[in-house]
């Protein structure tokens, strides 16, 4: 009897899990998963303005998604390194982001205004399984050594890289 | 030669009006095109409040050279001079809205459980400008929704002419071909008693692939019933306020650290 209940409960849990995963897949498919995940969805014509948009646009989401995946892969390799190396990686990543950001600034004479953002990077989705951490009133999403925060970019809800909150 | 006091006053008032008149259309915009544009912009500007439903699409050039079209259906409600609400349903399922009540701008997306608030005082023209230039939020068609659409369009057009009559969704329109250095701009404006825009096509001719933006004005309502709470914002339960990640050229000029 106990075994029967356990099997039924397990089957129900598997069904719920399946529905959940299917829902997630459908949501991803609607936005475009797989190959479609690399598609650019905005450009000069998306403004609908009689003047062409001349201001800087952030780097292409496609290449950024690729970069995040690469970062995550690198982070997985880093997990066996010691704490000191990990801290160094964090500082290194932040320096890289700042350098990339400054390059964008000098190339395009523009910058992200959100005070906490340290990179001109805006991701539509996080490719990794992020850890959600609330510090004060701010919700952070941690992927490896990168900390993200939700922010509006060009009308989309995106994730931007921010500095590691103090104490972490 | 005797000049009457009344004719002197009339001349004086005319000169005064010319001094304070808004900038007109460029010389190379043909008179008949100006006439059609002025009828349309007067009809829009004359409405203290209106609601318009539009369907729009735009090309996005991909790295491999293929052009893909994306778009949305949008409902815009304006209450002059300082209230606006834009609700949109994007084809990819991303839905949301923009609210301006004269004191703050709110961008919200209930499904994403996210919203952002920017305190801002002014009229809708200033708010639209702030949204596009400071917050990086696209506001398609906002020239038509301006408090002064004639000036908004006149400032951006270098030349234009009437191509001829053309029927859009069963409505007989004047088809106008307009240009500036950056875009070719076509607009179809209804003939008759309600000379409102029914379609536009913008070609970004200097951009790679010459992408286009098009919009169909599906329904104009120049005397809508607007509930006062339409411009209020109450964050849905469980939603989170997030910041804007935007381009700030002024800050960039200062060369500060992010």
Interface residues (C-beta under 8 A of the other chain):
Chain A: X27 X30 X31 X32 X39 X40 X41 X42 X43 X44 X45 X46 X47 X48 X49 X50 X51 X52 X55 X56 X58 X60 X62 X98 X101 X105 X108 X109 X110 X111 X112 X113 X114 X115 X116 X117 X118 X119 X122 X139 X149 X150 X151 X152 X153 X154 X155 X156 X157 X158 X160
Chain B: X56 X58 X59 X60 X61 X62 X63 X68 X70 X92 X93 X94 X96 X107 X109 X112 X114 X116 X132 X133 X134 X135 X136 X137 X138 X139 X140 X141 X142 X143 X153 X156 X157 X180 X182 X183 X185 X202 X204 X206 X207 X211 X212 X213 X215 X240 X242 X243 X244 X245 X246 X247 X248 X249 X251 X252 X253 X255 X257 X258
